Every structure is written in structure tokens, then in C-alpha cells.
Amino acid sequence: MEKKKRSKTKRILLWILGILAGIILVIGVVVYFYWSNLIEGALEDTVKRETKGLYKADVGSVYYGIFGGNLYIRKLSLMPDTAVYNAMNPDSAPAILFGLTVRKITVLDFDLKKALFSKRIEAKRIDVKSPELKIWRKKIPVPDTTGKPKDTTQSIPLPGGWDYISVGTISLVTGSLTYIDQATDSVKEFTIPYVDIQVVNLWVDSTWRTDPRIYNTDDIAVTLRDIEQQTGNGMYAMHFGEVGLSTGHNLVYIDRFHLEPLFNRHEFSRKLGYQTDRMDVQVQKILLSGIDWKELMLDKRLVAGKLRIDSLVLDDYRDKRVPMRPGFKPPMPQQLIRGLKTYVWIDSLEVANGKATYSEQVSNEPGTIFFNRINGLLKGFTNDSVWLAEKKVSPLTAEAYIAGSGKLQATVRFIFGDTRNRFTLSAELSRFDLTKINPMLSKLEPAEIESGMVKKMVIPKIQFNDDFSIGNLTFYYDNLSFKMFKEKNTAWDGIKTGLINFVATDFLINKSNPLPNGKLNTGVVYFQRDKHKSIINFIWKSIFSGLKSNMGFNTKEQKAIKKGKNSRRVKKQ
């Protein structure tokens, strides 16, 4: 009897639970369709109302789980209505239009009731899958901003009527960005195929104006991949493996940068029609850290702590068989910095573990020399008006190995505010086998070094300005010997070459310094700048003038300086 009562009670409970389950299922279905239709309509109506018809939203489907609090949106698009845009007054029309297409949006732990009835948006995470963003720059008059108050915040305003917005993380994953410039007669299009964006801790409330964070977030991290773009003159292609920024960590970085010439060595300068450097540049990583985002966003001023260039590989080639560019005068570094249109203050610029190869060609084969293990640090890279007016010094310390052997250490002291573009150079070269420069020397001159060992070279100071350089150096070496090559196949050319070799080797050039009697020769540096050539040419020719002077070959200006005559006149030039 007791068993029958328990069995009946069990059946009643199961029956009640079944009815409750059915009721919950019905309620769930009704609520599912109710919330879905409500959300879709709200999204589309809100976009149309807030943009005054300029943008139209199209929502594919919406699902909201009332128990889990998760919202799913599939196939969302937001596009401008070109008919509405074309009918707008040009003075009030926006200069930028954008379109967005998203495959899927997932909002986790989203309280829909608070959003609808309490005007509060709370979510743990928003994931946006495969967003495709298009940006159009339109051709419209530049608006007059005279007298308008300047924006002094980097914050997101709280929409009218809302209490607050709080989202833990927003992720846009595997998206793409297309930029279409229609502001000029020729339309230009640029696409970044892979874009990832992550926003951490977005919080907007009534205090949004005083929020010190960038756009009311702890961090905005943007990653762009596989970017390719040609330079304006069509001579190079720029490749960026990855470009990223972080507002929370105050940095911008570039991984795997490549500036690639689009023409070979023979064609490059001929394509341009004049002689220039053809540079193939590869960098493993470029990192700009310590960025002041507020200065950059509000005042368009670039203020940062350090720019580091890691593992630079430079291949620089110049074909001297092509005529020089008529009337072209390459600017000095100081002129470039003073000419920047944007305010720049970077505490230090660093180059780490670099390599540079330089080649010149005057005949059938180019002469080549390379420098490796290049490390350098420049302090005080700026066009700040006070810094320039006070003519403060920005020192560059660097070291490199010539042809993988002799260690060269140098200090260059720039005065960016000096109108005569003055700077000084001090340097020292360690033990070095001179025959290692033959790959350059023998292709540019009919000569070759047979032997010679540099014990060291010391440059106490060379002073440079717009017009000339002056200074001294001491070249310590042993067992120097070289030979000349005959350039023509005639008997006289052979005799002439042999005579030059004999006279230069046995009479004019000292085979060692100090001399066997202990006398130490010091070379005088004096070189008048060729303003049609680069600063690298200026520095090299200045040092070369001192090397020749050290070995006994002096110009009349160098002889005068050595004798103490006209030295004051030379220094005052």
C-alpha cells in the first residue's frame, strides 16, 4: 500500500515538472523571438535616427540567451547612403565615410534588461569576427575651424540618456581595412588584408570628460599585417610584415620592414634620369616607445622616449656613370630636422646590430665596402624651438667594424639649431688590414694596396659646416705598399705606370708612421664641401684628405695650415 502511494506521488511530481518544463519552453520561445525582433529593430532604427539617414544598418539575425546572458548577431552591415550624402550641403557633409560588414558578433554576459530599461550597457566581452572596414575620403571644401573651441579630451562622450557603458574586452579578429581616397581627381585605393584590434576595460560614465585614459580605456592594441605599398615616385615598394600600436603601453612597432627597389642596379638611375643612391633596406624591428598619446592626438606633436632600429641591413649602390641631378643639393641633417612640419621630440634614437654595404660604379664593376656590427645612439632628436634657439648639442655615439675587421668608434656632435649646420667628429680606428679595402679601391682607382697594417687611427676633432671641414688626424701604420695598374695597353702607359709605382712607393709615401727614426707625422684635414653630394661623401672626403696629408700629399691649403700660415683665415671661412 505504501509503495503504491510513493509511486503515485512520483508520477504526480513528474507530471508537474513536465508541465513546468513545457511552460518554460513556451516562455523561452516567445521571449527569444520577442527579444530578437526588438534588438534587430532597435539597432536599425537607432542607426538611421542618429545619423539622420546617412547610414543604414542591416542585421541578418539576432539571438539572445536569457539564461546565459549571451547575445549573438550574424551578418551585420553598416553602409552609407550615397543618395543622402550627395544631397547634403557640402559645408556640412563629412569628409570621411565608412562602411562596415561583420560576419558574427558575440556579446558575453550582456544584461539586455538593463540596456533596455535602465540605459546601462554591461558586458564581459565583445568578439567581432572578420570585420571588413572601408573608409572613403571625399572631395569637399575644408571646413572653417577658426574660433571653434579646441577639443581638450581623448574621451568617448556618454550617449544622451544613458547611465554608463562598461565592457571588459572588445576584440576585432582577422579583419581587413580598405582606404579609398576620392579627394583628388585620381582615385587611390589601399588595402590592409589583416587587422586585429583589442580594447581593454572600456568604461564611460558621467565623468567621461575627466577620464585621463585614452578613449576611456586601459588599452587599445591594433595589429596590422602584410602591408604593401609603392612610394610616390614608383621607384620602391614598402613591405611591412606587421605594424602594431598600444595606447596602454605607449608604443608603436614595425616588424620585418623592407624598402625594396623596383628596378635593378643598371635601370634604377636611368629610370629617374639622374644619379642617385639606390637603397635596399631591411629592418627586423622598429620600436618607438614612451609615446605621449595626448600630445600626439590633441596638439599633433610627436613626443616619445626612444626610437630603436634593430638589425638594419642596408645595401646602398650609386652608379656614377649616370649624370648628376641638375641643380640638386641634398640637405644637411640639421636642415631636414628644422624643416619638419610636425613638432618632434624623441629622447634617443638607437641603431642596434646593423650592417651597411656601399657600392660605387665608375667602370665595368662596382667597388664595394661593408660595415657590420653597427651600433649607435643619438640623444636629443628634436626641432623644439627653444632647443634650437639655445643651440644645444645632440651627441651621436656609434661603433662599427670595417669589412668585418677594424673597429671604428666615433662621436658626432650635432647642433640642430645652427644655421651654418655645424657639427664635429671625433673617432678612433683599431688594428686593421688595409688590403681589405681593395674591393672598393681597385674598382674605383687604377691602384691596389699590396700590404699595410693600420695600428690605429686617431681623429681628435674635425669641424664641419656648410662650406668646409678642418681638423687633424694621426694614422699609425706599418709596411704600406701599393701598386698602380696601367689603364691602356701601350708601351708608354706601361712605362708611366711603372715609374709612378717606383716614385710613389720609394720616395713619396712613407712606408710606416711613426718613421724608423721615431718621428710621428700628423695629417691635416681640410676639404671644401661639394654641395651637390651627401653628408656621407662630405665626411669621407674630409677624412681621406687627412689620410693623404698624413702620408705626405698636401694641398696648398693643407700646407699653409701645417706651416701655421693662413690658418686663421681658413678657420674663419
C-alpha positions as CSV (number, residue, x, y, z in Angstrom):
1,M,0.0,0.0,0.0
2,E,2.8,2.3,1.0
3,K,4.6,1.5,-2.3
4,K,1.6,2.5,-4.3
5,K,1.3,5.8,-2.6
6,R,5.0,6.6,-3.3
7,S,4.6,5.6,-6.9
8,K,1.6,7.8,-7.4
9,T,3.4,10.7,-5.7
10,K,6.4,10.3,-8.0
11,R,4.1,10.3,-11.1
12,I,2.4,13.5,-9.9
13,L,5.8,15.2,-9.4
14,L,7.0,14.1,-12.8
15,W,3.8,15.4,-14.3
16,I,4.2,18.7,-12.6
17,L,7.8,19.0,-13.7
18,G,6.8,18.2,-17.2
19,I,4.2,20.9,-17.2
20,L,6.7,23.4,-15.8
21,A,9.2,22.4,-18.4
22,G,6.7,23.0,-21.1
23,I,5.7,26.4,-19.7
24,I,9.4,27.4,-19.5
25,L,9.9,26.2,-23.1
26,V,7.0,28.2,-24.4
27,I,8.1,31.3,-22.5
28,G,11.6,30.8,-23.8
29,V,10.4,30.6,-27.4
30,V,8.2,33.6,-27.0
31,V,11.0,35.7,-25.3
32,Y,13.6,34.5,-27.9
33,F,11.5,35.8,-30.8
34,Y,10.4,38.9,-28.9
35,W,14.0,40.0,-27.8
36,S,15.4,39.1,-31.3
37,N,12.9,41.3,-33.2
38,L,13.3,44.0,-30.6
39,I,17.0,44.1,-30.9
40,E,17.1,44.0,-34.7
41,G,14.5,46.8,-34.9
42,A,16.3,48.9,-32.3
43,L,19.7,48.6,-34.0
44,E,18.4,49.6,-37.4
45,D,16.1,52.4,-36.1
46,T,18.9,53.8,-33.9
47,V,21.5,54.0,-36.7
48,K,19.0,55.6,-39.1
49,R,17.9,58.2,-36.5
50,E,21.3,59.1,-35.0
51,T,22.9,59.5,-38.5
52,K,19.9,61.4,-39.9
53,G,19.6,58.8,-42.6
54,L,23.2,58.9,-43.8
55,Y,23.9,55.3,-42.7
56,K,21.8,52.2,-42.9
57,A,22.2,49.1,-40.7
58,D,21.2,45.7,-42.0
59,V,21.0,42.9,-39.3
60,G,20.9,39.3,-40.5
61,S,19.8,37.6,-37.4
62,V,19.9,38.1,-33.6
63,Y,19.8,35.5,-30.8
64,Y,19.8,36.3,-27.1
65,G,20.0,33.6,-24.5
66,I,18.0,34.9,-21.5
67,F,19.6,32.4,-19.1
68,G,23.3,32.7,-20.2
69,G,23.0,36.4,-21.0
70,N,24.9,36.0,-24.3
71,L,23.9,37.9,-27.4
72,Y,24.8,36.7,-30.9
73,I,24.4,38.8,-34.1
74,R,25.1,37.4,-37.6
75,K,25.8,39.3,-40.8
76,L,25.7,42.9,-39.6
77,S,26.4,45.6,-42.2
78,L,26.6,49.4,-41.8
79,M,26.8,51.3,-45.0
80,P,26.5,55.0,-46.1
81,D,23.5,56.0,-48.3
82,T,25.2,57.8,-51.2
83,A,21.9,59.4,-52.3
84,V,21.5,61.1,-48.9
85,Y,25.2,62.1,-48.9
86,N,25.1,63.6,-52.3
87,A,22.0,65.7,-51.3
88,M,23.8,67.1,-48.2
89,N,25.2,70.7,-48.1
90,P,28.9,70.4,-48.9
91,D,29.8,72.6,-45.9
92,S,28.1,70.2,-43.5
93,A,29.0,66.9,-45.3
94,P,31.6,64.7,-43.5
95,A,35.0,64.4,-45.2
96,I,35.1,60.7,-44.3
97,L,32.6,58.0,-44.9
98,F,32.9,54.4,-43.6
99,G,31.3,51.1,-44.2
100,L,31.4,48.0,-42.0
101,T,30.5,44.4,-42.7
102,V,30.7,41.8,-39.9
103,R,30.2,38.0,-40.2
104,K,29.5,37.5,-36.5
105,I,29.3,39.5,-33.2
106,T,29.3,37.7,-29.8
107,V,28.5,39.6,-26.6
108,L,29.1,37.6,-23.4
109,D,27.4,38.3,-20.1
110,F,25.2,41.0,-21.5
111,D,22.2,42.2,-19.4
112,L,19.7,43.1,-22.0
113,K,17.1,44.3,-19.5
114,K,19.5,46.9,-18.0
115,A,20.2,48.1,-21.6
116,L,16.5,48.5,-22.5
117,F,15.0,49.7,-19.3
118,S,17.9,51.2,-17.2
119,K,20.0,52.6,-20.0
120,R,23.1,50.7,-18.8
121,I,25.3,48.6,-21.0
122,E,27.3,45.9,-19.2
123,A,29.2,43.1,-20.9
124,K,32.2,40.9,-20.1
125,R,33.4,40.6,-23.7
126,I,32.5,41.5,-27.2
127,D,34.0,39.5,-30.1
128,V,33.7,40.7,-33.6
129,K,34.5,38.1,-36.2
130,S,36.1,39.0,-39.6
131,P,35.1,42.7,-39.8
132,E,35.6,44.4,-43.2
133,L,36.0,48.1,-42.9
134,K,36.0,50.5,-45.8
135,I,36.9,54.2,-45.5
136,W,36.2,56.8,-48.2
137,R,37.9,60.2,-48.2
138,K,35.6,62.5,-50.1
139,K,36.4,65.7,-52.0
140,I,34.8,68.5,-50.1
141,P,35.7,72.1,-49.0
142,V,37.9,72.3,-46.0
143,P,35.7,73.4,-43.0
144,D,36.5,76.7,-41.3
145,T,37.5,75.8,-37.7
146,T,38.5,79.4,-36.8
147,G,37.1,80.4,-33.5
148,K,35.8,77.0,-32.7
149,P,36.7,75.6,-29.2
150,K,39.5,73.1,-29.3
151,D,38.9,69.6,-28.1
152,T,40.9,69.0,-25.0
153,T,39.9,65.4,-24.3
154,Q,40.6,62.0,-25.8
155,S,37.4,60.6,-24.4
156,I,34.2,59.0,-25.7
157,P,31.1,61.0,-24.8
158,L,28.3,59.2,-23.0
159,P,25.3,59.0,-25.3
160,G,22.3,61.1,-24.2
161,G,20.0,59.4,-21.8
162,W,22.4,56.6,-20.9
163,D,23.7,56.0,-17.4
164,Y,27.0,54.2,-18.2
165,I,28.8,51.7,-20.6
166,S,31.1,49.0,-19.3
167,V,32.8,46.4,-21.4
168,G,35.7,44.2,-20.2
169,T,37.2,43.4,-23.6
170,I,36.4,44.2,-27.2
171,S,38.2,42.1,-29.9
172,L,38.0,42.6,-33.6
173,V,39.7,39.5,-35.1
174,T,41.0,38.8,-38.6
175,G,39.5,41.8,-40.2
176,S,40.5,43.9,-43.3
177,L,40.8,47.6,-43.9
178,T,40.4,49.3,-47.3
179,Y,41.1,53.1,-47.7
180,I,39.7,54.8,-50.8
181,D,40.9,58.4,-51.5
182,Q,38.5,60.2,-53.7
183,A,39.6,63.7,-52.6
184,T,41.7,64.2,-55.8
185,D,41.0,63.7,-59.5
186,S,42.8,60.3,-59.4
187,V,41.2,57.8,-57.1
188,K,43.7,55.9,-54.9
189,E,42.9,52.6,-53.1
190,F,44.9,51.0,-50.3
191,T,44.1,47.7,-48.6
192,I,45.4,46.2,-45.4
193,P,44.4,42.5,-45.6
194,Y,44.8,41.6,-41.9
195,V,43.7,43.8,-39.0
196,D,43.3,42.8,-35.3
197,I,42.1,45.3,-32.6
198,Q,41.7,44.7,-28.9
199,V,40.2,47.2,-26.5
200,V,40.6,46.5,-22.7
201,N,38.3,47.8,-20.0
202,L,36.0,50.3,-21.7
203,W,34.2,52.4,-19.1
204,V,32.1,55.5,-19.9
205,D,30.0,57.3,-17.3
206,S,29.0,60.8,-16.3
207,T,32.7,61.6,-15.6
208,W,33.9,60.8,-19.1
209,R,35.3,64.3,-19.7
210,T,37.8,64.0,-16.8
211,D,38.9,60.4,-17.6
212,P,42.7,60.5,-18.0
213,R,42.7,57.4,-20.1
214,I,42.8,57.3,-23.9
215,Y,39.2,56.9,-25.2
216,N,38.0,55.7,-21.7
217,T,40.1,52.5,-22.0
218,D,43.0,50.9,-20.3
219,D,44.5,49.9,-23.6
220,I,43.8,49.9,-27.3
221,A,46.0,47.5,-29.2
222,V,46.0,47.5,-33.0
223,T,47.8,45.0,-35.2
224,L,48.1,45.3,-39.0
225,R,49.8,42.6,-41.1
226,D,51.1,42.0,-44.6
227,I,51.0,45.7,-45.8
228,E,52.5,46.5,-49.2
229,Q,52.6,50.0,-50.8
230,Q,54.6,51.7,-53.5
231,T,56.3,55.0,-52.9
232,G,55.0,58.1,-54.6
233,N,57.7,58.1,-57.3
234,G,57.1,54.5,-58.2
235,M,60.7,53.5,-57.6
236,Y,60.3,51.4,-54.4
237,A,57.8,49.1,-52.7
238,M,57.4,49.2,-49.0
239,H,56.6,45.9,-47.2
240,F,55.5,45.7,-43.6
241,G,55.3,42.3,-42.0
242,E,53.4,43.6,-39.0
243,V,52.6,47.1,-37.6
244,G,51.2,47.5,-34.1
245,L,50.4,50.1,-31.5
246,S,49.3,50.1,-27.9
247,T,47.9,53.1,-26.0
248,G,48.3,51.3,-22.7
249,H,52.0,50.5,-23.3
250,N,52.7,53.8,-25.1
251,L,54.4,52.2,-28.1
252,V,54.3,51.7,-31.9
253,Y,56.3,48.9,-33.6
254,I,57.1,47.6,-37.1
255,D,58.2,44.0,-37.7
256,R,60.0,42.9,-40.9
257,F,60.2,46.1,-42.8
258,H,61.6,46.1,-46.3
259,L,62.2,49.0,-48.7
260,E,62.6,47.2,-52.0
261,P,63.9,48.9,-55.2
262,L,61.6,48.0,-58.1
263,F,64.4,48.3,-60.7
264,N,67.8,46.6,-60.9
265,R,71.1,48.5,-60.4
266,H,71.5,49.3,-64.1
267,E,68.0,50.5,-64.6
268,F,67.4,52.5,-61.4
269,S,69.1,55.8,-62.0
270,R,68.4,55.6,-65.7
271,K,64.8,55.4,-65.0
272,L,65.0,58.5,-62.9
273,G,67.2,60.2,-65.4
274,Y,69.9,61.2,-62.9
275,Q,72.4,59.8,-60.5
276,T,71.2,58.8,-57.0
277,D,71.6,56.2,-54.3
278,R,69.6,53.0,-54.9
279,M,68.9,51.7,-51.4
280,D,67.7,48.3,-50.4
281,V,66.7,48.5,-46.7
282,Q,65.6,45.7,-44.4
283,V,64.9,46.0,-40.7
284,Q,63.9,43.2,-38.4
285,K,62.2,45.5,-35.9
286,I,61.5,49.2,-35.3
287,L,60.1,50.2,-31.9
288,L,59.0,53.7,-30.8
289,S,58.3,53.7,-27.1
290,G,57.3,56.2,-24.4
291,I,54.8,57.9,-26.7
292,D,52.7,60.7,-25.3
293,W,49.4,60.0,-26.9
294,K,47.7,63.1,-25.6
295,E,50.4,65.4,-27.2
296,L,50.0,63.5,-30.5
297,M,46.2,63.5,-30.6
298,L,45.5,66.9,-29.2
299,D,48.4,69.0,-30.4
300,K,49.8,66.9,-33.3
301,R,53.2,66.8,-31.5
302,L,55.3,63.7,-31.5
303,V,56.8,63.3,-28.1
304,A,58.5,59.9,-27.3
305,G,61.2,58.3,-25.2
306,K,63.2,56.1,-27.7
307,L,63.2,55.0,-31.3
308,R,65.1,51.7,-31.7
309,I,66.0,50.2,-35.0
310,D,67.1,46.6,-34.6
311,S,69.1,44.5,-37.2
312,L,69.2,47.0,-40.0
313,V,70.6,45.7,-43.3
314,L,71.4,48.5,-45.9
315,D,72.6,47.9,-49.4
316,D,73.4,51.3,-50.9
317,Y,74.5,51.5,-54.6
318,R,75.4,54.5,-56.7
319,D,76.0,54.4,-60.5
320,K,78.4,57.2,-61.2
321,R,78.2,56.6,-65.0
322,V,74.9,58.4,-64.9
323,P,74.9,62.3,-64.9
324,M,74.2,64.1,-61.6
325,R,70.7,65.6,-61.0
326,P,70.9,69.2,-62.3
327,G,70.7,71.8,-59.5
328,F,70.0,69.3,-56.8
329,K,71.7,70.0,-53.4
330,P,71.0,67.3,-50.8
331,P,70.2,68.9,-47.4
332,M,72.3,68.5,-44.3
333,P,70.7,66.6,-41.4
334,Q,70.1,69.8,-39.5
335,Q,68.2,71.3,-42.3
336,L,66.0,68.2,-42.6
337,I,65.2,68.3,-38.9
338,R,64.5,72.1,-38.9
339,G,62.3,71.6,-41.9
340,L,59.9,69.1,-40.3
341,K,56.3,70.3,-40.3
342,T,55.4,68.4,-37.2
343,Y,56.9,69.0,-33.8
344,V,59.2,66.2,-32.8
345,W,60.9,65.4,-29.5
346,I,62.5,61.9,-29.2
347,D,64.8,61.5,-26.2
348,S,67.1,59.0,-28.1
349,L,67.5,57.1,-31.4
350,E,69.2,53.8,-31.3
351,V,70.5,51.5,-34.0
352,A,71.5,48.0,-32.9
353,N,73.4,45.3,-34.7
354,G,73.2,46.8,-38.2
355,K,75.1,46.2,-41.4
356,A,75.7,48.6,-44.3
357,T,77.2,47.9,-47.7
358,Y,78.2,50.7,-50.0
359,S,79.0,50.3,-53.7
360,E,80.0,52.8,-56.4
361,Q,80.4,52.0,-60.0
362,V,82.6,54.1,-62.4
363,S,83.6,51.3,-64.9
364,N,82.7,47.7,-65.6
365,E,82.4,46.5,-62.0
366,P,81.3,48.3,-58.8
367,G,83.7,48.9,-55.9
368,T,82.2,47.7,-52.6
369,I,82.9,48.1,-48.9
370,F,80.8,47.0,-46.0
371,F,80.4,47.9,-42.3
372,N,78.9,45.4,-39.8
373,R,78.1,45.2,-36.1
374,I,76.9,48.8,-36.3
375,N,75.6,50.2,-33.1
376,G,74.7,53.9,-32.5
377,L,72.8,56.2,-30.1
378,L,71.7,59.8,-30.8
379,K,70.4,61.8,-27.9
380,G,68.1,64.8,-28.3
381,F,66.4,64.3,-31.7
382,T,64.2,67.4,-31.8
383,N,63.1,70.5,-33.7
384,D,61.9,72.1,-30.5
385,S,62.2,75.9,-30.9
386,V,63.8,76.5,-27.5
387,W,66.4,73.7,-28.1
388,L,67.2,75.1,-31.5
389,A,67.4,78.7,-30.3
390,E,69.8,77.8,-27.5
391,K,71.9,75.8,-30.0
392,K,72.1,72.8,-27.7
393,V,74.2,69.8,-28.7
394,S,72.8,66.4,-29.8
395,P,75.5,63.8,-29.5
396,L,75.7,60.7,-31.6
397,T,78.0,57.9,-30.4
398,A,78.5,54.9,-32.7
399,E,80.7,52.0,-33.5
400,A,81.1,49.6,-36.4
401,Y,83.6,47.2,-37.9
402,I,85.1,48.0,-41.4
403,A,84.9,44.9,-43.6
404,G,84.3,42.8,-40.5
405,S,87.8,43.7,-39.1
406,G,88.9,47.1,-37.8
407,K,86.7,48.6,-35.1
408,L,85.7,52.2,-35.7
409,Q,84.4,54.2,-32.7
410,A,83.0,57.7,-33.4
411,T,81.3,60.6,-31.7
412,V,79.4,63.2,-33.8
413,R,78.1,66.3,-32.0
414,F,75.3,68.0,-34.0
415,I,73.9,71.5,-33.3
416,F,70.5,71.2,-35.0
417,G,69.7,74.9,-34.4
418,D,72.9,76.2,-36.1
419,T,72.1,77.9,-39.4
420,R,75.6,77.0,-40.8
421,N,74.8,73.3,-40.0
422,R,77.9,72.9,-37.9
423,F,78.9,69.6,-36.3
424,T,82.1,67.9,-35.1
425,L,83.5,64.4,-35.4
426,S,85.9,62.5,-33.2
427,A,86.9,58.9,-33.9
428,E,89.4,56.1,-33.4
429,L,90.0,53.1,-35.6
430,S,91.7,49.9,-34.2
431,R,94.1,47.5,-35.8
432,F,93.1,46.9,-39.4
433,D,94.5,45.2,-42.5
434,L,94.4,47.8,-45.3
435,T,94.2,45.2,-48.1
436,K,90.6,44.6,-47.0
437,I,89.6,47.9,-48.8
438,N,90.8,46.7,-52.2
439,P,87.3,45.5,-53.3
440,M,86.4,49.2,-53.2
441,L,89.7,50.9,-54.1
442,S,90.7,48.7,-57.1
443,K,87.3,49.2,-58.8
444,L,87.4,53.0,-58.5
445,E,91.0,53.7,-59.0
446,P,93.8,52.1,-61.0
447,A,95.5,51.0,-57.8
448,E,95.7,48.3,-55.3
449,I,97.2,48.0,-51.8
450,E,99.8,45.2,-51.7
451,S,100.3,45.4,-47.9
452,G,99.7,47.6,-45.0
453,M,98.6,47.2,-41.4
454,V,96.8,50.0,-39.5
455,K,97.9,50.0,-35.9
456,K,95.3,52.7,-35.1
457,M,93.9,55.9,-36.5
458,V,93.0,58.8,-34.1
459,I,90.8,61.7,-35.1
460,P,90.8,64.2,-32.1
461,K,88.3,66.5,-33.8
462,I,87.2,67.5,-37.3
463,Q,84.9,70.6,-37.5
464,F,82.3,70.7,-40.3
465,N,80.0,73.4,-41.6
466,D,78.1,74.2,-44.8
467,D,81.2,75.1,-46.7
468,F,84.3,73.2,-45.5
469,S,85.8,70.9,-42.9
470,I,89.0,71.4,-40.9
471,G,90.9,69.3,-38.3
472,N,93.6,66.8,-37.9
473,L,94.2,63.1,-37.6
474,T,97.1,60.7,-36.9
475,F,97.4,57.5,-38.9
476,Y,99.6,54.8,-37.3
477,Y,100.6,52.1,-39.8
478,D,103.3,49.7,-40.9
479,N,104.6,48.1,-44.1
480,L,102.5,50.2,-46.5
481,S,102.9,49.3,-50.2
482,F,100.6,49.7,-53.2
483,K,100.8,49.4,-57.0
484,M,99.2,51.2,-59.9
485,F,97.6,49.4,-62.9
486,K,98.1,50.6,-66.4
487,E,94.8,51.7,-68.0
488,K,95.8,51.3,-71.6
489,N,97.7,48.6,-73.4
490,T,100.5,50.7,-74.8
491,A,104.2,50.6,-74.1
492,W,104.3,54.2,-72.8
493,D,101.4,53.5,-70.4
494,G,103.3,50.6,-69.0
495,I,106.5,52.7,-68.5
496,K,104.4,55.5,-67.0
497,T,102.7,53.2,-64.6
498,G,105.9,51.6,-63.5
499,L,107.5,55.0,-62.9
500,I,104.6,56.1,-60.8
501,N,104.8,53.0,-58.7
502,F,108.5,53.4,-58.2
503,V,108.3,57.1,-57.3
504,A,105.3,56.8,-55.0
505,T,106.4,53.7,-53.2
506,D,110.1,54.6,-52.7
507,F,110.1,58.4,-52.5
508,L,106.7,60.0,-51.8
509,I,104.9,57.7,-49.4
510,N,106.2,56.8,-46.0
511,K,106.0,53.0,-45.5
512,S,105.3,53.5,-41.8
513,N,104.2,56.0,-39.3
514,P,105.9,56.7,-36.9
515,L,109.0,56.7,-39.1
516,P,112.0,54.5,-38.3
517,N,113.7,57.5,-36.7
518,G,110.7,57.8,-34.3
519,K,109.2,60.9,-36.0
520,L,105.3,60.9,-35.9
521,N,103.5,62.5,-38.9
522,T,100.1,64.1,-38.3
523,G,97.7,64.7,-41.2
524,V,95.7,67.9,-41.7
525,V,92.1,67.7,-42.6
526,Y,90.8,70.3,-45.0
527,F,88.1,69.8,-47.6
528,Q,85.7,72.1,-49.3
529,R,82.3,70.6,-49.4
530,D,80.6,69.6,-52.7
531,K,77.1,70.8,-52.0
532,H,75.7,68.6,-54.7
533,K,76.7,65.5,-52.8
534,S,75.6,63.9,-49.5
535,I,76.9,64.4,-46.0
536,I,78.5,60.9,-46.1
537,N,80.5,62.0,-49.1
538,F,81.5,65.1,-47.2
539,I,82.7,63.2,-44.1
540,W,84.6,60.5,-46.2
541,K,86.3,63.1,-48.4
542,S,87.3,65.1,-45.3
543,I,88.9,62.0,-43.6
544,F,90.5,61.0,-46.9
545,S,92.1,64.4,-47.2
546,G,93.7,63.8,-43.7
547,L,94.9,60.4,-44.7
548,K,96.7,61.7,-47.8
549,S,98.2,64.5,-45.7
550,N,99.4,62.0,-43.2
551,M,101.2,60.2,-46.0
552,G,102.8,63.3,-47.4
553,F,100.2,64.5,-50.1
554,N,99.1,68.0,-49.1
555,T,97.1,70.7,-51.0
556,K,98.2,74.3,-50.8
557,E,95.6,74.9,-48.0
558,Q,96.9,72.0,-46.0
559,K,100.5,73.1,-46.4
560,A,99.5,76.6,-45.2
561,I,97.7,75.1,-42.2
562,K,100.8,73.0,-41.4
563,K,103.0,75.9,-41.6
564,G,100.7,78.0,-39.5
565,K,100.1,80.4,-42.3
566,N,96.5,81.4,-43.2
567,S,95.1,79.1,-40.6
568,R,93.1,81.9,-39.0
569,R,91.7,82.9,-42.4
570,V,90.8,79.2,-43.1
571,K,89.1,78.8,-39.8
572,K,87.0,82.0,-40.3
573,Q,85.6,80.9,-43.6
